Each structure stands twice: as C-alpha cells, then as structure tokens.
Amino acid sequence: MDLLQALSNRKSVRAYQSTPVSREVIESIFSKALRSPSYTNSQPWDAVVVTGDKRQALSERLYALAKDNAPTQSDYPNPKSWPAKIEARTKTHGAKRFQALQINRDDVQARTEQRLMNFKFFNAPCVVFFLMDENLSTWSLTDIGMFVQSVVLSAHAHGLGTCLQASLANYPDAVREVLDIPSSRKLLLGMSMGYPDWDAPINQYTSERDPLEEFLTIY
Ligand SMILES: Cc1cc2nc3c(=O)[nH]c(=O)nc-3n(C[C@H](O)[C@H](O)[C@H](O)COP(=O)(O)O)c2cc1C
C-alpha cells in the first residue's frame, strides 16, 4: 500500500470480523513500526497485545467496571477543560458518529450500549495496550505517539483495522492486574485491532477535518 494513500484512507474501525490475527501478522505489524524515530534513539515504547482467553477475561473485567460507572482512575487524566475550538470538534464527532448509527440524541440506552462497545473492543480479536515507564516524560510521550501512529499505519497496510481508545485507559489497575504488569508501567492508551467488518453501519462513518489554514502557518 502506498504511504500517501494509507495516510488518506485510514480511519478508525469500530466493528470487526471474528477472524483471529496470527502471531506472525502481529509481529510483522510491530516490526515495521520499530523504525519510528525517538529522542536520542531511546525507543521508549512498550506495547502488550492481548488475544484469546486473556482478551476475553480483560473485556469482561473492563466492561463490568464501565457498566457500573465505576470511577475512572486514568494514569494520565483528561484536561479539566478543553479550548473552545477543540471542544467543538469533539462534539461534532460525537454527534456525527451517533447519526451514522441512526441513534437519537435522547436515546440514552442506545448511546450507553455504543459507549460500552469500547470495552468489548468492538468485537476485535486483539487488543493492544501502549504503556510508558513512570520515570519518562513529555519527550517520550511524543516518541510513543509516533510509534502508535506507525503501528496504526502498519496494521492498515497489512489489511487490518484499528481503533485507538482512551476509554481503555480508564481502569489501569484492572488492566495491570489481569495482565500481571507492575504499577511502574503507566497505561497511556488501548487499541482494538482486527480484520474490519466493512458492512457494519458504524464503519460507514468517516470523521471530518478542519482545513489546512486552521493549523498551518508558512512564513
Ligand atoms: C488518543 C486517542 C483516544 C481515542 N479514544 C477513543 C475511544 O475511547 N473510543 C473511540 O471509539 N475512539 C477513540 N479514538 C478515535 C478517535 O475518535 C478518532 O481517531 C477521531 O475521531 C478521528 O477519526 P478517524 O480515526 O476515523 O480518522 C481515540 C483516538 C485517539 C488518538
């Protein structure tokens, strides 16, 4: 797959086929992402891929917490407020996503079910967690962000879909407990990964982007 084409047509996938992803394919995806740049070549990334029974156990644990509205305790919490322009984009995204599923604004049950699909990993056979050592800071966060994008594009080039999910970082202690991960490895982000179900209505949704002039200054 051509890189420019991949950059243009990648999108988040929120419905998957049950087809498992082989270890060979998982390793191939991550091995290509290893060429990502990092500050002084520190390569601070740390990823855990979960499949099979462990994936199921983890999904059940996270789903139960989310369903009960257990208080979230993310290692890296959201900002208390967003700049207005940025918040407006998040609201547009939320509204358009529900429109794609023909879910009304006031249909609380359908909205809740859709939110909870995060914790079923949208039925993807694989879930990935990106972690960061507690002693690292912003530079490493930048490196890991680039690594994550490389993984996403590499998966795309292998014919797989992904959905990055901050929601999967809501209950880091539960994730660490199920996967036997020490508390010094902080949880940044989760990601569902698998072969897309392109017929699913949610996968017909394509998010918008503001025009270049909103972001770019050239002197
Ligand atoms: C850090 C991060 C956290 C995200 N968290 C979630 C999430 O919890 N649930 C979800 O469905 N999508 C999540 N997304 C996906 C975004 O909604 C998506 O990337 C954005 O709307 C742009 O759409 P696109 O990826 O289809 O281009 C997240 C993306 C990022 C980068």
The ligand as an SDF file (V2000), in Angstrom:
LIG
                    3D

 31 33  0  0  0  0  0  0  0  0999 V2000
   -5.7080    9.3300   21.9810 C   0  0  0  0  0  0  0  0  0  0  0  0
   -6.9700    8.8330   21.2950 C   0  0  0  0  0  0  0  0  0  0  0  0
   -8.0050    8.3510   22.0590 C   0  0  0  0  0  0  0  0  0  0  0  0
   -9.1630    7.8540   21.4490 C   0  0  0  0  0  0  0  0  0  0  0  0
  -10.1570    7.2820   22.2200 N   0  0  0  0  0  0  0  0  0  0  0  0
  -11.2280    6.7160   21.6080 C   0  0  0  0  0  0  0  0  0  0  0  0
  -12.1710    5.9730   22.3800 C   0  0  0  0  0  0  0  0  0  0  0  0
  -12.0580    5.8110   23.5980 O   0  0  0  0  0  0  0  0  0  0  0  0
  -13.2250    5.3950   21.7120 N   0  0  0  0  0  0  0  0  0  0  0  0
  -13.3630    5.5150   20.3550 C   0  0  0  0  0  0  0  0  0  0  0  0
  -14.3300    4.9620   19.8150 O   0  0  0  0  0  0  0  0  0  0  0  0
  -12.4780    6.2190   19.6040 N   0  0  0  0  0  0  0  0  0  0  0  0
  -11.4150    6.8030   20.1960 C   0  0  0  0  0  0  0  0  0  0  0  0
  -10.4560    7.4490   19.4370 N   0  0  0  0  0  0  0  0  0  0  0  0
  -10.6080    7.5490   17.9840 C   0  0  0  0  0  0  0  0  0  0  0  0
  -10.9520    8.9730   17.5770 C   0  0  0  0  0  0  0  0  0  0  0  0
  -12.3060    9.2360   17.8760 O   0  0  0  0  0  0  0  0  0  0  0  0
  -10.6790    9.1380   16.0770 C   0  0  0  0  0  0  0  0  0  0  0  0
   -9.3100    8.9470   15.8220 O   0  0  0  0  0  0  0  0  0  0  0  0
  -11.0800   10.5290   15.5800 C   0  0  0  0  0  0  0  0  0  0  0  0
  -12.4590   10.7410   15.7330 O   0  0  0  0  0  0  0  0  0  0  0  0
  -10.7170   10.7100   14.1060 C   0  0  0  0  0  0  0  0  0  0  0  0
  -11.3740    9.7140   13.3390 O   0  0  0  0  0  0  0  0  0  0  0  0
  -10.5570    8.6780   12.4470 P   0  0  0  0  0  0  0  0  0  0  0  0
   -9.5580    7.9690   13.3220 O   0  0  0  0  0  0  0  0  0  0  0  0
  -11.6150    7.7330   11.9260 O   0  0  0  0  0  0  0  0  0  0  0  0
   -9.8830    9.4420   11.3630 O   0  0  0  0  0  0  0  0  0  0  0  0
   -9.2960    7.9280   20.0390 C   0  0  0  0  0  0  0  0  0  0  0  0
   -8.2280    8.4350   19.2740 C   0  0  0  0  0  0  0  0  0  0  0  0
   -7.0660    8.8610   19.8850 C   0  0  0  0  0  0  0  0  0  0  0  0
   -5.9210    9.3520   19.0370 C   0  0  0  0  0  0  0  0  0  0  0  0
  1  2  1  0
  2  3  1  0
  2 30  2  0
  3  4  2  0
  4  5  1  0
  4 28  1  0
  5  6  2  0
  6  7  1  0
  6 13  1  0
  7  8  2  0
  7  9  1  0
  9 10  1  0
 10 11  2  0
 10 12  1  0
 12 13  2  0
 13 14  1  0
 14 15  1  0
 14 28  1  0
 15 16  1  0
 16 17  1  0
 16 18  1  0
 18 19  1  0
 18 20  1  0
 20 21  1  0
 20 22  1  0
 22 23  1  0
 23 24  1  0
 24 25  2  0
 24 26  1  0
 24 27  1  0
 28 29  2  0
 29 30  1  0
 30 31  1  0
M  END
$$$$
